[in-house]
């Protein structure tokens, strides 16, 4: 079996005895030589011997000959020469990952590498043996240990006895074989990629620290993360210097069989790792995943030494490190929506998925955004001229007209459409979402059904069968687009999902924290729009900050009370002190669009020339959507159905005002407003219907909610 993509011959005629001996791969002629420069091997068939693999050094000379594994093929057992064809070894032993293995690899907190024939293209002790002139004898003992036919400590002892080097020999050896000359192709890039992702790297080797410490240093791995054996030396009493090798330290974990899983268990004792992966070439590496407390995943590497027994048992087997790098870089992102907040979010995501940033290696460069009517403009100009003019989304953003095209093959879905349209979008996506995808909702709102209220994240989760986090906070789109400092929380049920989305959104100007209360966070983002209407009414009445503070305080109290009444065991008190709670509420009541529209609506009502919410939405928001009125109507349905109207007097009074049952001045006397009888009037103050017509004051709330659905829902 050959190094990397070398080839071997397969006999087409005849039969032969087969052997299970390992075929050892020849190292590259020199560091950096590509696999294609090494001549292919051939199966050689004879009448009395087993199938053999010969590795050429590129000059027609066989460097190593070993019995080929029985599962590769049988040679002709005849005196006639066999017909030979070549096949790629990677085709024989390559084993793609299962979905579970891929998920574990992408979520790894720590990756432990074997060193000999995994990090390096040779066994360090074998290379030292070659330097000392006893290569063949030591290599035979190495193979016996790696194949599990000789105890590891016995193999180590016998190999050291044969080598018998001095300290000066060791120094000369390290100088002759610097780390860069010994690394397996692609391993340095893989380790750098993992380190950029924040993954801790460990070396766990049955070799010796004296040989591999320079390699750890070259790869940027702290010495505290190296588990390996230590040589014992005889010291000169007069000089105080080591003079003679006298065995090794048997107290080290890796000096014995099962040492690698024990090392991983010790690593886990000292670190709060959820997922630990072991990468290696031999049976002793495979043991790491077969023992309780060891690794969660073993990835077999056959780029230097291909071991069929290891490949058979490994959940994932590769001969090329680039495949592991590629598997890490495959989170494809789709943004569903193209309003101002969706564009601001897309811009942050695009910054994090491209270039050399710490998180860029985890995500595909391209970010797709669903923009029904603006896709051509976005692709031509790089910005959304209607909803987010003057701000570039990023060169790696591609807009598409179809939501199905946007989510095709996407691993991460970012929902950011007005809440009244999420159900329709989910219906369109049934059967179109990649299995195992994750979602996050930036949408603020809720849906009221006969069964009760349903949050947007619940709708996504139940409709599409995928996990859905929420991102909520004081996030006025224009400020985020201008890179002004902002905060948000990611509410999660699954920590792994939350951590992935935190990496997707975190920017120097956009601070993200994780919160294990997705329902509380989402309800904060939903309910604050109702309070913002009240704050806007205060501004429209030309009242001062004291009055607005009273509305904000009562609003926060009712937000917490309503959320905990709906989900008493799930919603946390401290959630309302986070960015998604008081932070978002204050920002919205100062500069949000619901406050702005409510202020103008109040002024128009007081002037004697009332205007409808939909007219003001069109004039003031320029394509953005007003969420407060429809959310107020939906929440009021819940309050009415559960007889909670006086329990939440501010919510009730604001809803009566926006639907024309009370004048705007009632907002400050919300307790009386919630108790006031509803009297039918001939001319209401509000015009909530889309066509600007007059709504009946006693129109059922469900009908009002339907009447305030606003046109274009992109």
N, C-alpha and C positions, 0 to 999 in steps of 0.2 A: 504494500500500500504506500502511496506516494504523498509527498508534501503538497498540501493545498490542492490544486487542480491538475496534478500530474495524472497520467493515464496508465492503465494496466491492460494487459492483453487478456482476452477471453477465448479459450479454445472452443471451436465450433463442432468438432467431431471427436468421438471417443469418450472414454471415461477414465478416471484415475482415482486413487486413494486421495482423500482430502485430509487436511490438518487444521487444527484450531489455533496453531501458533500465530502470534501477533506479527504483522508485517510492519517493520519499523521504517519510518519515513526518513529519507536523507535530508539533512539540513541544506539550505541554499548554499551554493559555492562561496558566496560572500554576502555581507549585509546589504540589504536593499535590492538584491537580484530578484526580479519578478519570477513567479513560478513557471511562466511559459518558456523561460530560458533554460530550464532543466529538461534534459531529454526524457521522453516517456519510458516507462518500464514495460516489460513484456512478461507474460506467463510462459514458462518454459516447461514443456511436457516431456517426461521420460517414461520408459516402460516400468521402472522399478522404484521411482521416487514420487513424492507428493508434488502437487503444484507449487511452484516457487515464483516469487516476485523479485526481479532484479532491478535495482535503481541505478540509473546511469549518472555519471558526474558531468555529462555534457561532452565528454571526449571519447565516448564509446567504451569507457571502462566501468564495470559494475562496482559500485562502492559498497553495497550491502545486498545480500540475498537471504530471504527468509521464506518459510512456508507460507503460502497464502491461506486466508481463512476459508473454511469450507463453504460459507454462504456466498462467496464471490463467483465460484464457478468450478467446473471439473475439467481437467485436462485429459487428453486422449491417452489411454494406457495401451499404447501399441508402438511398434517400431517405426511406423510411418510418421513423418513430421505433421504436427497439427496445424490446421489453418487458424490464424490468429486475427482477431479484430480488436480495436482499442475502444475502451469505454472510460468515462471519467469517474474517478474515485468518489468525487462529491455526489455523483448520481447514486452510487451504491450506498454510502453511509449517511448522507445528508438526511436529517429528520427534521421537518419543520415543526414549529412549536404548536402545542394545543392552545386553544383560546385562554385557558386558565394559566398556562405557562407565560403566554404573552402578557397577560394582565399583571402577573407577579413581576415580570421583568420590568415593565414600565413603572411599577409602583415601588420598586426596590428602595429601601432606605440604606442598605449596605450591600456591597458586592465583594465577596472573598475570592481571590484568585490563587490557584496553585501557581507555582513559579516554573519549575522545570518542565519543559515541553508544552507549557501553556503560555506563560509570559515570555519565555525564551525559546529559541529554536533548538535547544539542547538541554540535556541534564547537566547541571552545574558540576556535580561530582564526576560525571563521565568526562566532561571537558577538562576538569582538573587532572583526571586520570590520564587522558591523552597527553596533556602537558608534561605529566610525570612519566610517561612511557608505559602505562599499564592499561590502556584503553579497553581492549577486548575483554579481559577478565572482569573488569569492573562493570562494563555494560551488561554482561550476562547476569550479574547479580542484581543490577538495576531492574532488568526485565522481570526477573523472578519476583521481586517485591511488587512491581506495578501490576503484575498479573495475579497477585495474591497467592503465589505458591511458596513464598518464603516470608516469614515474619519480618516486618519492617526493621525492627531493632537489630535483628541478626544480619540483615543485608547491610545496614549502615556500618556495623562493626567490622564486618569482613571487607567492605569496600575501603574503609579508612586504613585498615591494616595493610591492604595492598598499595594504597597511595603513599602513605608514610611521608607526607611533605613537611617541610620546615616553614617557619614564619617567612623567611626570605623567599622560599619557593612560592608561597601564597601571594606575597606582594608582587612578585614578578608575573605570576599568572594574571592577577587583576589588571596589571598594566598592559599585558598583551591582549586582554579581552575586555575592552571597555564596554559599559552597558549598552550603548547604541548599537554595537556590533552583534549583540546577542538577542535583541528583541524580535519576537514573532511579528510578521507584517500586520499592520493595522492595530496592534494592541495599544500603542501609545495614544492613537486617536480615540480609541474606545474609552480608555481610562480618562482622558481629558474631557470627553463628552459627558461621562458619568459625573466627574467632579464638578463640571459646570452646572449640572442639574442638582447639585447639593448632595449627591450620593457619596457615602463614606466608603473608601477603598481599603481593603485589608489584603495582606499576603499571608497565606497559610501554606507552609512548605515543609516537606520531609527533608529538604536540603539544609544547608548550613548558613547561618546569619553572616558568617565571615565572607561568603561568596555572593550572597544576594543583597546585602545592605547597599552596595553601590547602585544596584538596579532600583531599589526602593527610592533612594535619594534622587535618582535621575527622573523617576516618574512622579515625584512630588508626594510620596506616601510617607507619613510620619513614622519614625522608628517604633513608636508605641503601637502601631497597627501592623507590626510584623511578628508573626508567630513562626518560629523555625528552630532548628536544633543549634546547639553550640558545641564547638570543638573544645576538647580538654587539652591543655598543654602542660608539659613539664617545664618548670621555671628554674633558671639558673640563680643559685643563692647569691652569687657574687655580683652579677650584673642586674639582677631583677628583671630579666627579659625572658620571654618564652623561647624555648629551644627545640622541643621535640613534641610531636603529636602523640597523645596517649589516649585516644578514644574520644568519646563524646558524653555530653551531659544527659544522662538517662532520665532526669527529672522533668525535662521539657515534654509538653503534651505531644508534640509531633514526633517524638522518638518511638512511639508505639502505634500499633494498629488502633483504629478508632480515635486517633489523636485529633484529626481535623474536626469531627463533630463535637469533640470536647472543647476545642478551641472556640468554635462558634457559640457553643453554650456559654462559655465564659464571656464572650463578647456581648451576648444578649443580656447577661446578668448586669453588665455595666452600662448598657445603653438601651433606651426605650424604642428599639427598632421593632416595627411591625412586620417588615418583609426583608429577609436576608437571602441572597442568592449565592450559590457556589459555582465557580467555573473552573473546570479542570479536565485533564486527559485520562486519568487513571482510575482504577478501582478504589483507591484510598480517597479519591475526591468524591466519587459516587457515594461512598459511605456517609458523607456529610448530610445527605437528605434522607438517609435510611434509619436514622437514629432520632429518637424523641429529643427535642431541644436543639436540634441542628438547623440546617438550612431549610427554607421553604421551597426552594427550586434548585435543581442541579442542571447546568448546561454543559454538555460534553463538548470538548474541543478536540478535533482531529486534524488540525492543520499541520501538526508536526509529527505526532504519532497517532495513527488510526487504530483504535482498539475496538473491534467488533462487539466484544462483550459489554463494553461501556456504552457503545452506540445503541445496542439493543435495549438496555435498561434506562437510558436517559430519556427524559420527557422532551428534550430538545437537543439536537446534535448538529454541530456546524463545523465546517472546515475553514470558514472565512469570517474574520471579526467584523467585516463591513456589514454582514447581515445583522449582527447585534446592534450596530450603530443605527442602521436603517429602521430596525424595529423600535428603537427609542424615539425616532423622529417622525412619528406618524399620526399625531393628533391633528386631524383636519378640522377646521373651525368654520361654522356657518352661523351667520347672524340673520335672524328672521325678523325683518322690520327695517325701515329706513327713515324713521322720524328723527328728530333732533337728538334725542337720547340714544337711539340706536346708532346714529352716526358717531356720536361722541364715544360710545363704547367700542365701536368698530375701530376707531382711530387708536385707542389705547391697545386693543388687541393686536392690531397691525404692527404697532411699535414693538410689541413683545414677541412676535413670531418671526421677525426677520432680523438679520444681522448677527452680531457676535455677543449679544446680551446673554446674561446668565440663564435665561429661560428659553432662548430662541431654539436651542437644539431639541426641545420637547415638542415643538409644533411645526407643522408644515408652513412654509412661507406664505402661501396664498390664503387669504381670508375672503370667503364668499359672503355677499350680502344680498338679501332678497329685496329688490326695489322695483316694484311692478312698473311704475310709470317713469322712474328716474334712472333706470339702469344704463341707458345710453349716455345720458349726461354725466353720470358718475364715471363711467369708463373712459369718456372723452376728456373730461376736465379734472378728474381726481377728487371732485367734491360734489355734494348734493346742493344744487343751486336753489332749491325750494326750501328744504328743511334745515340746512346747515351751510349757508352760503359763506364763501370766503375762507373756509377751513379745509385743508387737504386731509383726506382720509388715509392716505398712504399709498405708495406705488404698488404694494402687494395686495391691494383690495380689488376684487373683481365682482361687479354687480351683475345679477341675473334677473330675468323677468319672472321666472318660475320658481315657486317655493320648493317644488320637488327637485329641481336642478340644484338649488342651493344646498339642500341637505344630503344629496347623493354622496355616499361614502364618507360623510362627515362623522367624526367621533365626538365632537362637542357642539351642542346646539344652544344658541343664545337667543331666547325668546324676548322680543321687545316690540310687540304690537299692542295697540289699545286692548284693554282687557275684554271688551265686548266681542272681539273677533277671534280670540284665542281658540275657542271651541271649533270654529269653522276651519281654522288653520290645522288643528289637530286631526280633524276628519280628513282633510286633504292629504295628510302625511301618514295615514294608516297604511302599514305595509311598506312604507318608503324609507323608514329610518333604519340605519345600520344596527344590527344586533349588538348590544353592549355599549351603545352610545350613551353619553351623559348629557343632561340638559341643565340650564340655569335660566331662571326667569327674572327679567328686569322690569316686568310689567306690574303696575300697581292697580289693583282692583280685585273684584270678586264676582262670582256668579251665584245667583240665587236660584235654587231648584226646589221642586216639591219636597225633596229629602232634606233641604236645608242649604246653608251657604257652602260654596265650594271655592277654595282658593285656587289661584291660577296654577301653582305648582302641583296641587292635587290633581287638577284637570289634566295637566301634561303627563303626570306619572300614571294616572289610570288609563288615559286614552292611548298612550304610546308604549306603556310598559317599561319605562326607563326611569332612572333616578333623576330627580330635579331639585337642584339647590335654588336659592334666591339671592339676589344682590340688591340690597336696599341701603339707602343713606341719603345724606344731604348732597344731591347730585344734580344741580341745575346744569343742563347740557352745555350752555354757552360758556359757563365758567370752567367746566371740565375741558371743553375744546380749547380754551385759552390757557390751559395748563395751570390754572390757579389751584392751590392746595385744596383737596377735597378728601372726604372720608367715606367709607362704606363698610358694611358688614356682609359677609357671605353666610347665610343661614343654611345649615346642612343637616341631613340625617346620616349621610355616609361621609366619614372624615376624609377618605381618599378622594372622593369627588370634590369636596370643599377645597382640599389642598391643590388639586389640579386647577380649579377655577381661580384660586387666589394667585397662582403663578401667571395665569392668563391675563388678569386685570391689574395686578400691582404695578404701579409706576412711581417714580420719585414724587410726583405731584398728586398721586391718587393712592391713598393709604387704605389697605384692606385688612380687616381682622375677621377671624373665623368665630362663628357663634352657633352652638348646637341647639338652636331654637328657630328653625325655619318658619314655623307657623307664626310665632310672635313677630319675627322680623317682617314677614310678608304683610301681616295685618297692620303693622305700623305704617308701612309704605302705602297701604290702601286707605286707611282711615284718616291720615293726615291731610288728604285732599279735601275732606269735608270741613275740617277745622280751618283750612286755608280759605275756604269760601267765607266763613265767619270773620276771619281777619280782614279779608277784602271788604266786607260790608262795613267794618269799623272804619277802615280808611275812607270808604265812600261817604261815610257820615262825618268825616273830618274830625274824628276823635283822636286823642293822643295815645302815647305808648302805654299809659296805665290801663286804658280800656282794652288795648290789643293784648297786653300781658294777661289780663283776666280771661280773655277768650282762649289764649294759648294754654294757660294753666288748666282750665276746665277741660279743654280739648284733650290734653295729655292724660288727665285722669279718666276720661271716658274711653279713650283709646285702650288704656290698660284694662279697665273694667270690662269692656266689650270683648276683648281678645281672651281674657281669662274666663269669661262666662261661656264663650264658645268652646274653648279648649282648656278646661280647668287644670288638667294634669300635665299639659305640655308647655304652656307659655310661662316664661320666667319673668319675675319682677325686674331684674337688672337689664333685661332687653330694652326697656323703655328709656334707659339712661345711655344707650349706645347711639351711634350715628344714625341708625335706622329709626330710633325713637325721637328723643328730644332734639337731636341734631337735625334730622330731616324736617321735623315739624317747624323748628325755628326758621330754617332756610326757606321753606315753602311759604311760611306766613310773612316773610319779608320780601322775597323776590320771585316766588313761583308764579306760573301762569294762571293757576286757579285763583290766587289772590288778586292778580291784576284784572282778570275778567270780572270777578265779583265786585271789585271796586267800581269799574265802569258800569256794570249792570245796576248797582245801587244808585250811582249818580244819575243815570238815565231815568230810573224809577222815580227819584225825588224831583227831577226836573219836569215831570209830567209827560215825558216822551219815552215811555218804557221801550226797551229793546229785548229781543229774544236772546237766549243763551247761544243759539246756533249762529245768529247774525254776528254777535260779538266774537264768537270763536273764529269765524271766517275773517273778520276785519282785524282782529288783534293778534291772532296766533299764526296766521299765514301758513296754514297747512298742518300745524300741530293740533293735537286733540285735547279737549277739555275733559278731564276725568271726574272732577268733583261732583257734578250734578248727577250723573248716572250712578256713581258710587253711593251718593246720598240716598237715592231712590232704592237701590238694592239693599243697603243697610236698613233703611226704614221698613222694608218688607219683613226683615228678620225681627225688628223691634215690635212691629204690629202683631206679627204672628205669635210672638212669645210674651206679649203684654209687657214689654220692657220700655215703653215710650217715656214714662216719667222717671225711670231708672237712669236714662241717658238723656237728660233734658236739652243739652246743647245740640246733640245730633238731631233730636226731634224738632227743635225750633228752627234750625238751619234748613231742614228739609221742608218745613211748612213755609218758610220764607221763599225758597227757590221755586216752589210750586204755587206761589201766589196766595197762600192762605193767611199769611201775616205780613206786615210791612217790615222793611229792613231794620228799623229801629228796635224791633223786638229781639234782636240778636243779643243785646246786653241783658235783657230781662228774660233769659232763657228758661228759668224755672216756671214763670207764669206762661210763657209761650208754649211750653210743653203741655200745660194743663188747659189752655184756652180751648173752648169749643169751636169747632170748624163751622163757620156760617157761610152759606152760599151767597156770593156777591154777583152782581151783573158784570162788573168790569174788573177783572183781576189785574194785579200789578206785574205779573210775569207772563211772558210769551214763550213757553218752552218748546213749542212744536217746531219741526224742521222748516215748515213753510211760513213761519211767522204768524200763524193764526192764533186766536185766543183759546187757551186751554180752560176747560171747565174747572172751577176750584175744587170740586169734589170728584174729579176724575180719578178712577182707581190708580193706585201707585204703579201697578204693573203696566197699565196703559201709558202712564207718564214716562216710565222707564223706556218703553218702546218708542215713545214720541221723541225722546231726547237722544236716540241713536243718530250719530252724525255721519252722513255721506261716506266719503272716501276713507277707507279704513287701513290704508297703508301705513 
